[in-house]
Amino acid sequence: MFSRLFLATAICAAALGVGTSPVFAASCSPAVPDSELVKPGTLVMSTNPTLPPLQFIDSNGDLKGMRVELGKMIAKRLCLTPEYIRIEFSAMIPGLAAGRWDMINTGIFYNEERAKIMEMIPYEDQAISISMAPGKGKSVSKKEDLAGKTIGVEIGGFEESKTRAMDAELKAEGLKGLDIRTFDNFALAFQALRAGQLDGVVSIDAVAKEYDARGDFDRVLSGLYPAPVALAFKNHALAEAVLKVMDDMKADGTIAKLFGEYGIAVPKAKYEIK
């Protein structure tokens, strides 16, 4: 009987990529029943890996980044196997509603409209930046300096809505608006910027900062339209379980350590489902 128990806990630990320490093995009981999951024993998450350093594909074709690691940590503490589905952002909310994945883990911005159709746990603060080709943004110090420029952005997200809001604000000030070009993902938008087809690209601060640090593109404006980023769920039981895990990781310093490695501050507000 002992050998069977040891084998079972060893298999569970191996599936999660952890050691078979007595403490973890004894507590390795899934916190969410299979009936509440898309795939038994698995936390299926959607992500759009075009946002380095938060979620991206490395040179070996592996999924990397802060949010990817966060999802793995959550799955481990739930005693579930993490599984990622790589997909464009525009398909994520319909896919969640259709039960194709358990959780959206792609840095989806929280707003009240989205919270009406899915359960959200805001956990990270972000804002948007404007990136331009090296040396091309020396005359840009405020959003009014973007008047009349061609700006690329990923379709369907917070960034697009705020780019259109910026366009409206410029026109309300009697200035030229933005020539907005939408792309299926940020990688394509930055490719177009590199090719000289755009004057700038709108993305989140952390991504623009990463490209700036690499010397690929200059981050000419940042901190625009700050808002919380969230994890999103269709299933309330799973959202409750993840909320407990997030609270525990915040309390024991795991969140602070992970966020600190990427230069992101931990929000002071208590995590909650909205």
N, C-alpha and C positions, 0 to 999 in steps of 0.2 A: 504493500500500500504506500509505504514511504517513497519507493522508487517511482510509482505512478505520479505522486504529488510533486516530486522533484522535477520529473519530466515535464509535467504540465506547466509549472512555473517557469522552467527554463525556456520552453517554447514561447510562452507569453513574453518573457523578457527579450528573447532573441528577436521576436517580431517588432519590438519597440526599439531595438538597437541599444539596449542597456544591459548592464551586468546583472547577474543573478544574486544580488545581495539579499540576505534574509528579509531586511526591512521592506524593500521594494516588492520582492516576490510575494510576501504575505499580503500586501495591499493591492496586488495586481488583479483587481476585479473591475471590469468596465463600469464606469460611472453612469453610462447611458445604455439602456437596453437596445438590442438589435431592432426592435420594433420602431424605434425613434430615429433610426439611421437609414441612409440610402443603401449602404452596404454593410452587412454584419461585421462587427468588430473593427470598423474602419471610420475614420473621420475624413470625409471627402471634401476637399476645399478647392474653390476656383481661384485662379490668379492670372493676372496679365503680366508676364515677366519682361516688361519693357521699361522698368523704372529702377535702374541702378542708383544707389546700392541697396534699395529696399526689396526689390524683387527683379531678378534678371537671370539670364542663362550665361554661364561662364564659358571659357574657351573649350572646355571638355564636354559641353552640352548639358551640364548639371544645373539644376535650379538652386539659386543661392539668394541670400539677402536677409535683411532683418525680419521682414514679415514672414518669410519662409521659415526661419528659425523659430519665430514666435508660434506659428502653427504647429510645428513639430513638438515644441514644448507643451502646448496645450493638449495635443493628442497623447503624449506620454503620460501626463498627469491624469488623463481620463482613462488610461490603460487601453487606448485605441491605436490602431496603426494609421499613421498619416498618409494620405494620398492626395496628390495635387492634379488638377485638371487645368491645363493651360488654354486660355480662351480669351477672345477679345472682350473688353469691358462691356460693350453694348449688348452682349448676350448673357451677361451674368445675372441680372435681376430676373429676366424671363426664365433662365435655367434654374434658378433657385425656386421660383414659383412652380416649375414643372417637376421638381424633385430630382434634378440631375446631380446636385451636390448638397451637402449639409450646411456649408458655411462659405460665405464670400470673404476671402482673405486677400484683398488686393488694394487696400487703402481707400475704400469707398468713403466719400465724404458724407457725413450725417446731415440730414435735413428732415424737417417735419413731414414733408410729403412722402419721402421714402419710408419713414418710420410708421406710416399708416399701412404699408403693404408688407412690411417685414420687421422683425425684431432686430434692434441694433444696439451694440455696446460700443459707445465712443471710448477710445483708449489712447489716442495720439493726437497732438495738435499739429496742424500743418497750415501752410499758406501757399500762394502761387508766386512764381517768378517768371521773368522774361529773360530768355537766353538769345544771344545774337552771335554771329560769326566773330572770331577774334578781331578786335580793333574796330568793329563796325558800330559799336554802341557808345562811343565816347561822348556823343552829344545827348545821350539819353540819361536823364537823372530823375525824371518823374513821368507818370503815365501820359501826360499831355504831349510829351516828346515822341510818343508813338503814333500820333495822329497821321493818318494817310498811309501807314505801313502795312505790309502784308504779313499776317501773323498766322502761324499754324498751331493746331491744337487737336488732341484726341477727341473723337466724336462721342457725344452722349453723356459726358461726365460733368462734374462740378467745374472743371477747368474750362470747358466749353461755355457753360452758362455764365461764368464770370467774365470770360473774354467778350461775350456778347453784351454783358452789363457794362463793361468798360467802353465798348463801342458806343453804346447809348449815352454814356456819361460824356464822352468826348463830343458827340454831336450836340448834346444839350448845352455844352459850353461854347458852341458855335465853331467848333473845330471839325476837321475831316475825321470821319470814322475809320475803323479798321477794315482792311480787306481780309476777311477771315476764311481760312482754308482748313477744312476738317480732314482728319486721317483716321484710319482704323485703329492705330495705336501710336504711342509716342515715338517708338523707334522709327516709324516711317516719317513722322514729322521732322525729327532731327536729321534724317537722311536728306530730306528736301531742303532743310536749312544748310546742310553741308554742301549740297549741290548748287546753292545760290538761288533756289527757287522761292525762298522766303526771306523776309527781313528778320523775323524772330519766331520763337516758339514759346508757348505758354506751357509750363509744367509745374509740379510742386517744388517747394524750396529745396528739399533734400536732393532731388534729382538734378536740378539746375546747379546746385552747389558741387555735386559730384563731377558733372561735366566741366565745370569751371576749374576744379582742382586738377583734373586731367589735362587741362589746356585745350580741350576740344571746342568749347564755346564759352563766351563771356556771360556771366550772370549780371545783367545790367540793372535789373530791378528785382526786389524780393520783398517778402512779407505782405503781399497784397491779399486782401480778402481772407484773413485767417478764419479757420473753421476746424472743428474736430473731425477726425477720421475714425471709422468704426469697422467692427466685424458685423456681419449680417447673417440672420437665420430666418428660416421659415418655421422651425420647430421650437416651441417654447421650452420644452424639457431640456433640449440641448443648450439653448441659450442660457438657461438657469445653471446648468452644469459648468458651462464655460465661464460664466460670471464668477462662480465660486473659485475656479482655477485662477482667473485673472486677479481676483482679490488676494488669493494666497501668494501668487507670484509678486504682487506689488508689496505685500507685507514682508516677505522674506528677502526682498532685494533683487530678485531675479529680473524683474522688469527694468529696474534702474540699471543693472549691469548690462543687459542686452541693449537698451536704448543708448546708454552711455558710449558703447562701442561705435555707434553711428552718429554721435553728436546730437541726439534728440532728447529733449527734456521730457520728464514724466509729468503728465498733468496732475495738479494737486487735487482736483475734484475726485470724489469717490466714484468708482465704476458703477454703472447701473444700466439696466435694460431700458431702452426708450422705444 
